[in-house]
Amino acid sequence: MEQQEKKEQQIQIEIDDITAQGIYSNLAIISHSPDEFILDFVFIQPQIPKAKVRARIITSPQHIKRFLNALEDNIKKYEEKFGKIKVDNEQKIPKIGFVH
């Protein structure tokens, strides 16, 4: 019986200069429907009661689960290298409402 070799598929990803610069976000709003998850990334400035969504990602439940697993793995590796990430659970988050 011959073993069939599985060819490893390689995907080449391109990124333009503007996207490569990234966008800073200090708040993520997550919502979902039966078919998709929506992640809105927002930057809130201190003392300014209005903020705009800087980026929105819409993805499938299966992909968001893979994303969660990859994020957990990366946080574990980060904390092993740099120490535990401290989260202030008592930090007050302002009430949020969307304006179209």
TILOBA-143172 format. One record per residue (C-alpha): residue in one letter; x, y, z. Coordinates in pm, whole numbers, plus 50000, padded with zeros to 5 digits. Layout:
<recs>
AXYZ...
</recs>
This chain:
<recs>
M500005000050000E501455033349898Q501285063450125Q499915093649951E501835125150020K499725154750112K501025185949951E501165214150198Q499285243350051Q501075276250096I499135308550086Q500955340550004I499465370650178E500035406150062I499565437450270D499545473050141D501505500550315I498485517450477T497085484950619A500555474850740Q500645505650965G497735491651165I495025508851364Y495105513051741S492045501951935N491365502052308L487835488252294A486295459252105I482565454152075I481485419051979S478045409351854H476705379051670S473865363351479P473345326451402D475535330251092E478285354851181F480285373351444I480905410651415L483925426251584D484015464251600F487335479651703V487095514351858F489535540051996I488175559552291Q490075590952388P490065601952751Q487585629652832I485895627352490P482445611352505K482295602552133A484295576551944K484195560551600V484535524551494R487975522651333A487585487751188R484865461551157I485495424651099I482625401751002T483395364551012S481885329951052P481355312151386Q483905285751279H486565311551202I485965331051525K486455298551721R489785292551541F490675328951612L489885324251982N492105293351998A494965311451823L494555341652052E494615319752366D497755302352238N499465335552167I498525350152507K499985319152674K503235323152480Y503345360552554E502865355052929E505535327952936K507985352552782F506955386052937G504905377353246K501235377053333I499025403153172K497165422253442V493555431553372D491745457553579N488285442153612E487075472653802Q487845497053521K484665515853436I483605512553076P481265540152964K477785531752842I477995526152468G475415533852203F475765533551826V474995563951612H474605558851239
</recs>
